[in-house]
Structure formats: structure tokens, C-alpha cells
Amino acid sequence: MSTPILGATEAELRRDRTSVKWLAYEPDVLPLWVAEMDARPCPAVVDAVSAAMARGDTGYGWGPRYAGEIARYARDVWAWELDPGDAVVVADVMIGVSEMLRVLTDEGGPVVVSPPVYDSFFGFVEAIGRRRVDAPLTREGRLDPETLRAAFAAATAAGARAVYLLCNPQNPTGVAHAPAELAALAELAREYGVRVVSDEIHAPLTHPGTRFTPYLTVPGSEDAVAVFSPSKGWNLAGLKSAAVLAGPQARADLKRLHEVHTHGSSHLGEIAHVAALRDGREWQARLLEEVVANHDLLGRLLAEHLPEVGWVRPDATYLAWLDCRALGLGEDPAAVFRQRGRVALGSGPRYDPTSGQGFVRLNLATSPAVLEEAVRRMASVR
Ligand SMILES: Cc1ncc(COP(=O)(O)O)c(C=O)c1O
């Protein structure tokens, strides 16, 4: 049997990791919060980056190679014929997202989002001086056409240019939106003249048995843009790069992205990402098997130790969105789990300021032993 990718012990991780996940809290707090994996690295990426360093190949990046590799991956994995000419490389996903929001909306203009959602969506909308309009997901975590319609109507009522910022698959719930849901979104966006920006960073983490639907493959999405990076799927957040991908009717908007942004990508990031997409697919498939096994394990652990906690098993991501309201730990159970249980999780209200009270996000991209210890610590606070 091969060495597990998610097999490092807590002691090894504390020794080897200097990233935010492992350093932000006191050393007795087990960290399962920020979306980094405790994965052993993908050998193809290690080889490519080490060889580039050894060669002194440490200059600026050249985007077309990166775009070409993304197009090849999209064709092989999602049967999506993406023209690399419709992709530009940017520093990271959120820079791609926020700069496209600047292009597609005006100062103070509306950006519709669907909480619970990646908390930085809120931060970036605020940071670029846009106005957030919420179109919450249903209780089951699905896109709701009636809620979207109301939000699109409100956002565009005064004639403003509006964007819907989609998270596909959804962080923190792990829902991979279904083709019919995305088609309904595209139809509504057309009806109200709302442009869609789809953040697809979690797409490679779609579990076997579920098919990921790239938004730009959905009928009616021709004027949308997507932003993609293998950084989440291969745990390469420290080696940043990403690409903005344009539908055929969004090519002119892509050209409006200022070249200062298209020059912001890291060359070593691109080298790492190209190696991941081209030579790291088997590694990633093994990783996903381990992630899925950890979801199974989490289900068993919750049933045994925390049966009051509500959890809908996701079809993508290594994240678990846990409804802890029945535990009676107040609005922010993550604070209680951290202070009393010494385990750090994502705080629900960060992902959904209106209805996230009582929820936490757990990152299970870690060893089964660490996951078991985390649930044991959570259960200890009752
Ligand atoms: C949905 C989503 N988008 C973007 C990011 C961050 O990507 P980047 O570091 O490339 O900006 C994350 C990180 O967790 C995420 O979950």
C-alpha cells in the first residue's frame, strides 16, 4: 500500500509547516480552519519547482503556457473545449475575481452573492468599493431561482450594472451546482442583464461520482467569465497563480483587464500549476479518495460523538459545513470549540452573516487520526 497523502502526524505537521494554518493559534490548538491541506506534496510539483530553482529559472511568467495547460485539463477532465486564447493569467483567483468585478460594475455598484459562501467574497466586494446584495442559498444549500430573481431585480432596479459572483463548487457547503440549476441561473442573469463571474477554484475537488459543470459550458453563459486555479486542488496556495476564462461574448471584457494584473502572476506558481495539471492527476485522484474516506469517517464520528450536529455530505471539497445549533453553544460555536476544546474551525457567521450563527466549517483534509482527535475535542465542550 502506498503512503497516504493525508498521512502526516500532528507532530510532523507542527515541525514542518510554517503557514497560517499551523501558526495562527496557540500550539495546543488543533487547526482545521483555513482551506489548506495537511497533504504530503505532489511529487511532480516538487520536481518541477525544485528543477526550476536549480536552473535559476526564476524570472517572470509567460501566461500562454499556463493557459494552454488549463485548456488541456478542461478538455480531458470536463470535456470542455476551452480556447487558451480566451484565458489570461492573473496573480491569484481573488485578484482575477475582483478585477473582473471592477471591469463589469461601477463604483458602488451591486455584486450579488449567495451565502453561505467563501468569506473573502464579502471582503473583496467591500475592498473594491462595490455593494453586496445577498441571494441566500436554500436551506438545502441549493441556488434558489426565486431568491436570485428578487436579488437581480433589486440590484438592477436603478439601471446599475450588476454581477452575480458564483462559487462553483460552493465553499463552505461543498455543493457542486447541477447543470439545470446553472442553466436557470444563466437564464435569469440574461433576463436582468446581470453578468456572472464564476469562481471555480474548488472544481478539481469534486468527488468521484459527481460531475462538475463548468459554468461556461452552460447554455446562456456566453457573456460570463470564470476564474480557475489548481491551487486548491493540489494545495498550492503558497505558489499563487490563476487564470480568468472568458465566454465568447466576454472576450472584449477580458481585454479590459489592465495589463498590470495580467503581469502579476508568479512564474514559479505557474511552473507548479502546470506540473500539477499535467503530471499530478494520479496524485490528485488518490488524494480525492482519501478526502472521500475522511468524509465517511466524519459521518461515523459525528454519529458516535456529536449526533445533534447536522451535516449534509457534500459532493465536492474537503470542507464540512456543520449545523451546531442543537449544541447550544451560542452564535459562534467555533469560538467555544477553540477556547474550550482547543480545536480551530471556521466560524459560521463569517460565511453567512445573516444565517450562519450556530454553524462551523471543518476542514477535513488531514489525517484520519487528526480528524478523530478534532471531533473528540469538539465533543468535549458539551
Ligand atoms: C472559493 C474560493 N475562492 C478563492 C480562494 C482563494 O484563492 P486565491 O488564493 O487564489 O485568491 C479560496 C480559498 O479558500 C476559495 O475557497
PDBQT file of the ligand as one rigid body, heavy atoms in Angstrom, charges set to zero:
ROOT
HETATM    1  C1  LIG A 401     -13.955  29.935  -3.332  1.00  0.00    +0.000 C 
HETATM    2  C2  LIG A 401     -12.545  30.401  -3.141  1.00  0.00    +0.000 A 
HETATM    3  N1  LIG A 401     -12.020  31.306  -3.991  1.00  0.00    +0.000 NA
HETATM    4  C3  LIG A 401     -10.764  31.751  -3.865  1.00  0.00    +0.000 A 
HETATM    5  C4  LIG A 401      -9.951  31.316  -2.839  1.00  0.00    +0.000 A 
HETATM    6  C5  LIG A 401      -8.566  31.882  -2.701  1.00  0.00    +0.000 C 
HETATM    7  O1  LIG A 401      -7.862  31.741  -3.894  1.00  0.00    +0.000 OA
HETATM    8  P1  LIG A 401      -6.570  32.603  -4.174  1.00  0.00    +0.000 P 
HETATM    9  O2  LIG A 401      -5.626  32.390  -3.030  1.00  0.00    +0.000 OA
HETATM   10  O3  LIG A 401      -6.058  32.081  -5.477  1.00  0.00    +0.000 OA
HETATM   11  O4  LIG A 401      -7.041  34.028  -4.269  1.00  0.00    +0.000 OA
HETATM   12  C6  LIG A 401     -10.439  30.367  -1.928  1.00  0.00    +0.000 A 
HETATM   13  C7  LIG A 401      -9.602  29.896  -0.830  1.00  0.00    +0.000 C 
HETATM   14  O5  LIG A 401     -10.015  29.149   0.024  1.00  0.00    +0.000 OA
HETATM   15  C8  LIG A 401     -11.764  29.904  -2.087  1.00  0.00    +0.000 A 
HETATM   16  O6  LIG A 401     -12.298  28.998  -1.255  1.00  0.00    +0.000 OA
ENDROOT
TORSDOF 0
